[in-house]
């Protein structure tokens, strides 16, 4: 068999997709933080988010198939629970002054 042409640090498809999901989450958190009216609160939240992502940077826990299915449902805005078929989850925006 021929040796792989990919470098040893190449991400698998699952890892690549999870990385993209994490980056999207980080961007959304920063976008939400930009809406916070108080400067000191905004700085605190931004620092907190940055530190949490740095702290978990080396996390390698792979999701189980059940968790991945739930993640897909949540990504599509559909959450299923006992007795409830589907619920559309809407994003909300903070109103200035609250």
MOPAC internal coordinates of N, CA, C and O (Angstrom, degrees):
PM7 1SCF
backbone

  N    0.0000 0     0.00 0     0.00 0    0    0    0
  C    1.4374 1     0.00 0     0.00 0    1    0    0
  C    1.5215 1   110.65 1     0.00 0    2    1    0
  O    1.2310 1   121.26 1   -36.96 1    3    2    1
  N    1.2989 1   115.20 1   143.04 1    3    2    1
  C    1.4589 1   120.37 1   179.15 1    5    3    2
  C    1.5212 1   109.74 1   -79.64 1    6    5    3
  O    1.2310 1   120.96 1   -30.10 1    7    6    5
  N    1.2911 1   115.77 1   149.90 1    7    6    5
  C    1.4666 1   121.07 1   178.42 1    9    7    6
  C    1.5251 1   109.34 1   -70.35 1   10    9    7
  O    1.2310 1   120.84 1   -30.93 1   11   10    9
  N    1.3170 1   115.99 1   149.07 1   11   10    9
  C    1.4603 1   121.26 1   179.29 1   13   11   10
  C    1.5234 1   110.02 1   -67.20 1   14   13   11
  O    1.2310 1   120.87 1   -37.07 1   15   14   13
  N    1.3085 1   115.94 1   142.93 1   15   14   13
  C    1.4665 1   120.56 1   178.32 1   17   15   14
  C    1.5254 1   111.67 1   -86.58 1   18   17   15
  O    1.2310 1   120.62 1   172.25 1   19   18   17
  N    1.3239 1   116.43 1    -7.75 1   19   18   17
  C    1.4578 1   119.94 1  -179.13 1   21   19   18
  C    1.5249 1   110.39 1   -80.60 1   22   21   19
  O    1.2310 1   120.33 1   -38.07 1   23   22   21
  N    1.3179 1   116.97 1   141.93 1   23   22   21
  C    1.4647 1   119.13 1   175.89 1   25   23   22
  C    1.5391 1   109.33 1   -64.22 1   26   25   23
  O    1.2310 1   119.75 1   -26.43 1   27   26   25
  N    1.3215 1   118.09 1   153.57 1   27   26   25
  C    1.4671 1   120.80 1  -177.08 1   29   27   26
  C    1.5271 1   114.23 1   -61.46 1   30   29   27
  O    1.2310 1   119.50 1   156.01 1   31   30   29
  N    1.3261 1   118.56 1   -23.99 1   31   30   29
  C    1.4619 1   121.53 1  -177.42 1   33   31   30
  C    1.5315 1   112.67 1   -90.77 1   34   33   31
  O    1.2310 1   119.39 1  -169.28 1   35   34   33
  N    1.3215 1   118.76 1    10.72 1   35   34   33
  C    1.4547 1   121.85 1  -178.88 1   37   35   34
  C    1.5236 1   110.23 1   -66.69 1   38   37   35
  O    1.2310 1   120.80 1   -43.67 1   39   38   37
  N    1.3263 1   116.08 1   136.33 1   39   38   37
  C    1.4636 1   121.29 1   179.78 1   41   39   38
  C    1.5242 1   110.72 1   -76.93 1   42   41   39
  O    1.2310 1   121.23 1   -32.34 1   43   42   41
  N    1.3311 1   115.26 1   147.66 1   43   42   41
  C    1.4518 1   119.35 1   171.78 1   45   43   42
  C    1.5265 1   107.32 1   -75.96 1   46   45   43
  O    1.2310 1   120.06 1   -10.32 1   47   46   45
  N    1.3190 1   117.49 1   169.68 1   47   46   45
  C    1.4612 1   120.79 1   179.54 1   49   47   46
  C    1.5292 1   110.44 1   -60.55 1   50   49   47
  O    1.2310 1   120.23 1   136.18 1   51   50   49
  N    1.3326 1   117.16 1   -43.82 1   51   50   49
  C    1.4732 1   120.74 1   178.84 1   53   51   50
  C    1.5230 1   111.10 1   -60.44 1   54   53   51
  O    1.2310 1   120.65 1   136.29 1   55   54   53
  N    1.3380 1   116.35 1   -43.71 1   55   54   53
  C    1.4624 1   120.12 1   179.81 1   57   55   54
  C    1.5226 1   111.11 1   -65.14 1   58   57   55
  O    1.2310 1   120.69 1   139.92 1   59   58   57
  N    1.3236 1   116.29 1   -40.08 1   59   58   57
  C    1.4628 1   120.91 1   179.24 1   61   59   58
  C    1.5297 1   110.65 1   -62.63 1   62   61   59
  O    1.2310 1   120.87 1   134.19 1   63   62   61
  N    1.3228 1   115.94 1   -45.81 1   63   62   61
  C    1.4711 1   120.49 1  -179.67 1   65   63   62
  C    1.5180 1   110.27 1   -64.73 1   66   65   63
  O    1.2310 1   120.04 1   136.47 1   67   66   65
  N    1.3371 1   117.53 1   -43.53 1   67   66   65
  C    1.4675 1   120.77 1   178.99 1   69   67   66
  C    1.5261 1   110.02 1   -62.06 1   70   69   67
  O    1.2310 1   120.21 1   140.44 1   71   70   69
  N    1.3330 1   117.21 1   -39.56 1   71   70   69
  C    1.4690 1   120.78 1   178.41 1   73   71   70
  C    1.5246 1   110.54 1   -61.74 1   74   73   71
  O    1.2310 1   120.69 1   137.00 1   75   74   73
  N    1.3251 1   116.29 1   -43.00 1   75   74   73
  C    1.4608 1   120.32 1   178.43 1   77   75   74
  C    1.5265 1   111.32 1   -63.40 1   78   77   75
  O    1.2310 1   120.34 1   141.00 1   79   78   77
  N    1.3273 1   116.95 1   -39.00 1   79   78   77
  C    1.4625 1   121.15 1   177.98 1   81   79   78
  C    1.5235 1   110.87 1   -64.51 1   82   81   79
  O    1.2310 1   120.52 1   139.10 1   83   82   81
  N    1.3213 1   116.61 1   -40.90 1   83   82   81
  C    1.4612 1   120.68 1   179.21 1   85   83   82
  C    1.5227 1   110.33 1   -65.62 1   86   85   83
  O    1.2310 1   120.31 1   136.55 1   87   86   85
  N    1.3184 1   117.01 1   -43.45 1   87   86   85
  C    1.4676 1   120.14 1   178.49 1   89   87   86
  C    1.5261 1   111.35 1   -63.19 1   90   89   87
  O    1.2310 1   120.32 1   140.16 1   91   90   89
  N    1.3243 1   117.00 1   -39.84 1   91   90   89
  C    1.4609 1   120.68 1   177.35 1   93   91   90
  C    1.5265 1   110.55 1   -63.76 1   94   93   91
  O    1.2310 1   120.39 1   137.82 1   95   94   93
  N    1.3161 1   116.85 1   -42.18 1   95   94   93
  C    1.4634 1   121.00 1   177.13 1   97   95   94
  C    1.5236 1   110.46 1   -60.69 1   98   97   95
  O    1.2310 1   120.25 1   134.97 1   99   98   97
  N    1.3181 1   117.12 1   -45.03 1   99   98   97
  C    1.4673 1   121.21 1   179.69 1  101   99   98
  C    1.5322 1   110.88 1   -60.44 1  102  101   99
  O    1.2310 1   120.87 1   135.35 1  103  102  101
  N    1.3297 1   115.94 1   -44.65 1  103  102  101
  C    1.4724 1   119.63 1   178.41 1  105  103  102
  C    1.5260 1   111.35 1   -61.28 1  106  105  103
  O    1.2310 1   120.60 1   136.39 1  107  106  105
  N    1.3267 1   116.47 1   -43.61 1  107  106  105
  C    1.4745 1   120.43 1   179.99 1  109  107  106
  C    1.5260 1   111.42 1   -64.05 1  110  109  107
  O    1.2310 1   120.63 1   141.25 1  111  110  109
  N    1.3190 1   116.40 1   -38.75 1  111  110  109
  C    1.4663 1   119.74 1   177.72 1  113  111  110
  C    1.5242 1   109.88 1   -63.48 1  114  113  111
  O    1.2310 1   120.34 1   134.31 1  115  114  113
  N    1.3289 1   116.95 1   -45.69 1  115  114  113
  C    1.4631 1   119.79 1   178.99 1  117  115  114
  C    1.5270 1   112.08 1   -63.78 1  118  117  115
  O    1.2310 1   119.97 1   142.45 1  119  118  117
  N    1.3321 1   117.66 1   -37.55 1  119  118  117
  C    1.4611 1   120.88 1   176.75 1  121  119  118
  C    1.5254 1   110.69 1   -63.11 1  122  121  119
  O    1.2310 1   120.43 1   138.16 1  123  122  121
  N    1.3215 1   116.79 1   -41.84 1  123  122  121
  C    1.4642 1   120.60 1   178.82 1  125  123  122
  C    1.5268 1   110.52 1   -66.34 1  126  125  123
  O    1.2310 1   120.32 1   140.97 1  127  126  125
  N    1.3199 1   117.00 1   -39.03 1  127  126  125
  C    1.4645 1   121.09 1   179.78 1  129  127  126
  C    1.5258 1   110.75 1   -64.64 1  130  129  127
  O    1.2310 1   120.03 1   145.45 1  131  130  129
  N    1.3278 1   117.55 1   -34.55 1  131  130  129
  C    1.4723 1   120.46 1   178.53 1  133  131  130
  C    1.5244 1   112.17 1   -60.77 1  134  133  131
  O    1.2310 1   120.26 1   158.66 1  135  134  133
  N    1.3181 1   117.10 1   -21.34 1  135  134  133
  C    1.4670 1   121.16 1  -178.01 1  137  135  134
  C    1.5339 1   112.35 1   -84.88 1  138  137  135
  O    1.2310 1   120.18 1   171.04 1  139  138  137
  N    1.3337 1   117.25 1    -8.96 1  139  138  137
  C    1.4657 1   120.86 1   179.69 1  141  139  138
  C    1.5235 1   108.19 1   -71.26 1  142  141  139
  O    1.2310 1   120.10 1   -55.61 1  143  142  141
  N    1.3388 1   117.42 1   124.39 1  143  142  141
  C    1.4615 1   119.72 1  -173.97 1  145  143  142
  C    1.5336 1   115.32 1   -71.36 1  146  145  143
  O    1.2310 1   119.12 1   146.20 1  147  146  145
  N    1.3071 1   119.29 1   -33.80 1  147  146  145
  C    1.4586 1   122.37 1  -176.08 1  149  147  146
  C    1.5279 1   110.32 1   -80.91 1  150  149  147
  O    1.2310 1   120.72 1   -54.49 1  151  150  149
  N    1.3426 1   116.22 1   125.51 1  151  150  149
  C    1.4703 1   121.57 1  -177.37 1  153  151  150
  C    1.5222 1   112.81 1   -59.84 1  154  153  151
  O    1.2310 1   120.50 1   135.28 1  155  154  153
  N    1.3245 1   116.65 1   -44.72 1  155  154  153
  C    1.4698 1   118.97 1  -176.99 1  157  155  154
  C    1.5308 1   110.76 1   -68.65 1  158  157  155
  O    1.2310 1   120.00 1   142.53 1  159  158  157
  N    1.3474 1   117.61 1   -37.47 1  159  158  157
  C    1.4648 1   120.64 1   176.34 1  161  159  158
  C    1.5251 1   110.77 1   -64.97 1  162  161  159
  O    1.2310 1   121.32 1   138.39 1  163  162  161
  N    1.3307 1   115.07 1   -41.61 1  163  162  161
  C    1.4631 1   120.32 1   179.78 1  165  163  162
  C    1.5360 1   110.49 1   -61.71 1  166  165  163
  O    1.2310 1   120.30 1   135.20 1  167  166  165
  N    1.3355 1   117.03 1   -44.80 1  167  166  165
  C    1.4628 1   120.72 1   178.75 1  169  167  166
  C    1.5214 1   110.83 1   -64.16 1  170  169  167
  O    1.2310 1   120.19 1   137.08 1  171  170  169
  N    1.3320 1   117.23 1   -42.92 1  171  170  169
  C    1.4621 1   120.93 1   179.40 1  173  171  170
  C    1.5337 1   110.62 1   -60.14 1  174  173  171
  O    1.2310 1   120.46 1   132.31 1  175  174  173
  N    1.3281 1   116.72 1   -47.69 1  175  174  173
  C    1.4669 1   120.88 1  -178.51 1  177  175  174
  C    1.5276 1   111.90 1   -64.83 1  178  177  175
  O    1.2310 1   120.84 1   140.47 1  179  178  177
  N    1.3235 1   116.00 1   -39.53 1  179  178  177
  C    1.4606 1   119.80 1   179.10 1  181  179  178
  C    1.5239 1   110.67 1   -64.70 1  182  181  179
  O    1.2310 1   120.40 1   135.57 1  183  182  181
  N    1.3355 1   116.84 1   -44.43 1  183  182  181
  C    1.4583 1   120.66 1   177.43 1  185  183  182
  C    1.5251 1   111.28 1   -63.36 1  186  185  183
  O    1.2310 1   120.78 1   138.52 1  187  186  185
  N    1.3292 1   116.11 1   -41.48 1  187  186  185
  C    1.4624 1   120.90 1   178.70 1  189  187  186
  C    1.5303 1   110.97 1   -60.67 1  190  189  187
  O    1.2310 1   120.45 1   131.89 1  191  190  189
  N    1.3331 1   116.75 1   -48.11 1  191  190  189
  C    1.4680 1   120.91 1  -179.04 1  193  191  190
  C    1.5288 1   109.72 1   -61.62 1  194  193  191
  O    1.2310 1   120.25 1   134.64 1  195  194  193
  N    1.3139 1   117.12 1   -45.36 1  195  194  193
  C    1.4688 1   121.10 1  -179.36 1  197  195  194
  C    1.5269 1   110.70 1   -60.36 1  198  197  195
  O    1.2310 1   120.27 1   134.38 1  199  198  197
  N    1.3344 1   117.09 1   -45.62 1  199  198  197
  C    1.4681 1   120.60 1  -179.36 1  201  199  198
  C    1.5301 1   111.67 1   -65.74 1  202  201  199
  O    1.2310 1   119.88 1   140.45 1  203  202  201
  N    1.3257 1   117.84 1   -39.55 1  203  202  201
  C    1.4673 1   120.55 1   179.29 1  205  203  202
  C    1.5264 1   111.13 1   -64.11 1  206  205  203
  O    1.2310 1   120.44 1   138.08 1  207  206  205
  N    1.3090 1   116.77 1   -41.92 1  207  206  205
  C    1.4611 1   119.42 1   178.88 1  209  207  206
  C    1.5282 1   110.61 1   -68.62 1  210  209  207
  O    1.2310 1   120.03 1   141.57 1  211  210  209
  N    1.3360 1   117.55 1   -38.43 1  211  210  209
  C    1.4672 1   119.98 1   176.57 1  213  211  210
  C    1.5275 1   110.37 1   -64.42 1  214  213  211
  O    1.2310 1   120.67 1   137.79 1  215  214  213
  N    1.3419 1   116.32 1   -42.21 1  215  214  213
  C    1.4609 1   121.05 1  -178.01 1  217  215  214
  C    1.5266 1   111.29 1   -62.78 1  218  217  215
  O    1.2310 1   120.22 1   146.57 1  219  218  217
  N    1.3087 1   117.19 1   -33.43 1  219  218  217
  C    1.4604 1   121.62 1  -177.77 1  221  219  218
  C    1.5233 1   113.33 1  -100.63 1  222  221  219
  O    1.2310 1   120.60 1  -168.29 1  223  222  221
  N    1.3248 1   116.46 1    11.71 1  223  222  221
  C    1.4607 1   121.12 1  -176.83 1  225  223  222
  C    1.5214 1   112.89 1   -57.50 1  226  225  223
  O    1.2310 1   120.35 1   142.80 1  227  226  225
  N    1.3206 1   116.94 1   -37.20 1  227  226  225
  C    1.4535 1   119.92 1  -176.34 1  229  227  226
  C    1.5289 1   113.23 1   -91.87 1  230  229  227
  O    1.2310 1   119.94 1  -171.99 1  231  230  229
  N    1.3224 1   117.72 1     8.01 1  231  230  229
  C    1.4671 1   120.50 1   179.44 1  233  231  230
  C    1.5185 1   109.37 1   -62.56 1  234  233  231
  O    1.2310 1   120.87 1   -48.00 1  235  234  233
  N    1.3291 1   115.94 1   132.00 1  235  234  233
  C    1.4575 1   120.18 1  -177.16 1  237  235  234
  C    1.5149 1   112.53 1  -122.39 1  238  237  235
  O    1.2310 1   119.90 1  -170.36 1  239  238  237
  N    1.3136 1   117.81 1     9.64 1  239  238  237
  C    1.4533 1   120.84 1  -177.85 1  241  239  238
  C    1.5250 1   110.22 1   -60.68 1  242  241  239
  O    1.2310 1   121.11 1   -58.06 1  243  242  241
  N    1.3031 1   115.49 1   121.94 1  243  242  241
  C    1.4603 1   120.41 1   177.99 1  245  243  242
  C    1.5218 1   108.65 1   -88.28 1  246  245  243
  O    1.2310 1   120.27 1   -36.84 1  247  246  245
  N    1.2872 1   117.09 1   143.16 1  247  246  245
  C    1.4574 1   121.82 1  -179.23 1  249  247  246
  C    1.5207 1   109.87 1   -77.77 1  250  249  247
  O    1.2310 1   121.16 1   -33.07 1  251  250  249
  N    1.3243 1   115.38 1   146.93 1  251  250  249
  C    1.4624 1   120.45 1   176.39 1  253  251  250
  C    1.5260 1   108.67 1   -78.13 1  254  253  251
  O    1.2310 1   119.42 1   -17.36 1  255  254  253
  N    1.3300 1   118.71 1   162.64 1  255  254  253
  C    1.4680 1   120.38 1   178.19 1  257  255  254
  C    1.5244 1   112.58 1   -56.16 1  258  257  255
  O    1.2310 1   120.03 1   143.47 1  259  258  257
  N    1.3303 1   117.55 1   -36.53 1  259  258  257
  C    1.4651 1   120.91 1   178.62 1  261  259  258
  C    1.5187 1   110.02 1   -64.13 1  262  261  259
  O    1.2310 1   120.43 1   135.85 1  263  262  261
  N    1.3303 1   116.78 1   -44.15 1  263  262  261
  C    1.4613 1   121.30 1   179.50 1  265  263  262
  C    1.5280 1   110.54 1   -65.13 1  266  265  263
  O    1.2310 1   120.09 1   139.61 1  267  266  265
  N    1.3233 1   117.43 1   -40.39 1  267  266  265
  C    1.4582 1   120.55 1   179.32 1  269  267  266
  C    1.5253 1   110.96 1   -63.64 1  270  269  267
  O    1.2310 1   120.14 1   140.09 1  271  270  269
  N    1.3246 1   117.34 1   -39.91 1  271  270  269
  C    1.4671 1   120.40 1   177.92 1  273  271  270
  C    1.5280 1   109.97 1   -63.42 1  274  273  271
  O    1.2310 1   120.18 1   138.15 1  275  274  273
  N    1.3237 1   117.27 1   -41.85 1  275  274  273
  C    1.4620 1   121.02 1   178.16 1  277  275  274
  C    1.5231 1   110.49 1   -64.91 1  278  277  275
  O    1.2310 1   120.45 1   139.63 1  279  278  277
  N    1.3406 1   116.75 1   -40.37 1  279  278  277
  C    1.4657 1   120.70 1   178.12 1  281  279  278
  C    1.5233 1   111.06 1   -60.02 1  282  281  279
  O    1.2310 1   120.53 1   138.29 1  283  282  281
  N    1.3415 1   116.60 1   -41.71 1  283  282  281
  C    1.4592 1   120.46 1   179.00 1  285  283  282
  C    1.5244 1   111.03 1   -63.92 1  286  285  283
  O    1.2310 1   120.47 1   138.31 1  287  286  285
  N    1.3195 1   116.72 1   -41.69 1  287  286  285
  C    1.4694 1   120.06 1   178.11 1  289  287  286
  C    1.5220 1   110.44 1   -62.59 1  290  289  287
  O    1.2310 1   120.76 1   135.95 1  291  290  289
  N    1.3337 1   116.16 1   -44.05 1  291  290  289
  C    1.4604 1   119.49 1   179.63 1  293  291  290
  C    1.5202 1   111.32 1   -65.53 1  294  293  291
  O    1.2310 1   120.12 1   142.26 1  295  294  293
  N    1.3196 1   117.37 1   -37.74 1  295  294  293
  C    1.4614 1   121.21 1   179.39 1  297  295  294
  C    1.5260 1   110.96 1   -64.30 1  298  297  295
  O    1.2310 1   120.59 1   148.85 1  299  298  297
  N    1.3174 1   116.48 1   -31.15 1  299  298  297
  C    1.4615 1   121.00 1   178.56 1  301  299  298
  C    1.5218 1   112.46 1   -88.59 1  302  301  299
  O    1.2310 1   120.04 1  -178.34 1  303  302  301
  N    1.3290 1   117.53 1     1.66 1  303  302  301
  C    1.4587 1   121.29 1   177.73 1  305  303  302
  C    1.5118 1   113.69 1    80.45 1  306  305  303
  O    1.2310 1   119.81 1  -161.61 1  307  306  305
  N    1.3281 1   117.98 1    18.39 1  307  306  305
  C    1.4608 1   121.00 1  -179.32 1  309  307  306
  C    1.5183 1   108.14 1  -118.53 1  310  309  307
  O    1.2310 1   120.93 1   -55.38 1  311  310  309
  N    1.3125 1   115.82 1   124.62 1  311  310  309
  C    1.4485 1   121.02 1   177.63 1  313  311  310
  C    1.5160 1   107.14 1  -121.90 1  314  313  311
  O    1.2310 1   120.14 1   -51.96 1  315  314  313
  N    1.3274 1   117.33 1   128.04 1  315  314  313
  C    1.4576 1   120.23 1   178.74 1  317  315  314
  C    1.5156 1   109.54 1  -111.57 1  318  317  315
  O    1.2310 1   120.96 1   -43.79 1  319  318  317
  N    1.3043 1   115.77 1   136.21 1  319  318  317
  C    1.4553 1   121.90 1   176.32 1  321  319  318
  C    1.5125 1   107.92 1  -135.55 1  322  321  319
  O    1.2310 1   120.07 1   -10.11 1  323  322  321
  N    1.3031 1   117.47 1   169.89 1  323  322  321
  C    1.4538 1   121.75 1  -179.93 1  325  323  322
  C    1.5185 1   109.94 1   -57.88 1  326  325  323
  O    1.2310 1   120.94 1   -53.30 1  327  326  325
  N    1.3216 1   115.80 1   126.70 1  327  326  325
  C    1.4610 1   121.04 1   177.48 1  329  327  326
  C    1.5205 1   114.69 1    82.94 1  330  329  327
  O    1.2310 1   119.91 1   171.52 1  331  330  329
  N    1.3149 1   117.77 1    -8.48 1  331  330  329
  C    1.4587 1   120.69 1  -179.93 1  333  331  330
  C    1.5181 1   107.54 1  -122.49 1  334  333  331
  O    1.2310 1   120.53 1   -54.60 1  335  334  333
  N    1.3272 1   116.60 1   125.40 1  335  334  333
  C    1.4695 1   119.47 1  -177.60 1  337  335  334
  C    1.5202 1   111.65 1   -71.14 1  338  337  335
  O    1.2310 1   119.88 1   118.30 1  339  338  337
  N    1.3146 1   117.83 1   -61.70 1  339  338  337
  C    1.4636 1   119.23 1   178.79 1  341  339  338
  C    1.5184 1   109.79 1  -152.84 1  342  341  339
  O    1.2310 1   121.97 1   -32.58 1  343  342  341
  N    1.2922 1   113.83 1   147.42 1  343  342  341
  C    1.4628 1   121.40 1   179.37 1  345  343  342
  C    1.5175 1   106.80 1  -131.42 1  346  345  343
  O    1.2310 1   120.61 1   -49.70 1  347  346  345
  N    1.2903 1   116.44 1   130.30 1  347  346  345
  C    1.4634 1   120.44 1   175.19 1  349  347  346
  C    1.5259 1   107.78 1   -83.79 1  350  349  347
  O    1.2310 1   120.87 1   -52.29 1  351  350  349
  N    1.2985 1   115.93 1   127.71 1  351  350  349
  C    1.4577 1   121.31 1   179.70 1  353  351  350
  C    1.5145 1   107.41 1   -99.43 1  354  353  351
  O    1.2310 1   120.76 1   -55.34 1  355  354  353
  N    1.3245 1   116.15 1   124.66 1  355  354  353
  C    1.4546 1   120.09 1  -179.85 1  357  355  354
  C    1.5166 1   109.89 1  -106.00 1  358  357  355
  O    1.2310 1   121.41 1   -33.37 1  359  358  357
  N    1.3127 1   114.90 1   146.63 1  359  358  357
  C    1.4545 1   119.60 1   175.22 1  361  359  358
  C    1.5235 1   107.75 1   -78.87 1  362  361  359
  O    1.2310 1   120.63 1   -27.52 1  363  362  361
  N    1.3035 1   116.39 1   152.48 1  363  362  361
  C    1.4475 1   119.67 1   177.86 1  365  363  362
  C    1.5140 1   109.09 1  -126.47 1  366  365  363
  O    1.2310 1   121.73 1   -24.49 1  367  366  365
  N    1.2989 1   114.30 1   155.51 1  367  366  365
  C    1.4568 1   120.06 1   179.50 1  369  367  366
  C    1.5300 1   108.81 1  -114.14 1  370  369  367
  O    1.2310 1   120.80 1   -35.69 1  371  370  369
  N    1.3045 1   116.07 1   144.31 1  371  370  369
  C    1.4502 1   120.21 1   176.58 1  373  371  370
  C    1.5169 1   108.82 1   -75.63 1  374  373  371
  O    1.2310 1   121.06 1   -42.07 1  375  374  373
  N    1.3166 1   115.58 1   137.93 1  375  374  373
  C    1.4560 1   119.49 1   177.53 1  377  375  374
  C    1.5261 1   108.24 1   -90.60 1  378  377  375
  O    1.2310 1   120.52 1   -41.22 1  379  378  377
  N    1.3095 1   116.60 1   138.78 1  379  378  377
  C    1.4656 1   119.30 1   178.47 1  381  379  378
  C    1.5221 1   110.94 1   -57.86 1  382  381  379
  O    1.2310 1   120.78 1   -41.60 1  383  382  381
  N    1.3025 1   116.12 1   138.40 1  383  382  381
  C    1.4554 1   120.75 1   176.66 1  385  383  382
  C    1.5164 1   114.03 1    91.11 1  386  385  383
  O    1.2310 1   119.27 1   179.57 1  387  386  385
  N    1.3303 1   119.01 1    -0.43 1  387  386  385
  C    1.4698 1   119.81 1   178.81 1  389  387  386
  C    1.4994 1   110.98 1   -98.76 1  390  389  387
  O    1.2310 1   120.10 1   180.00 1  391  390  389

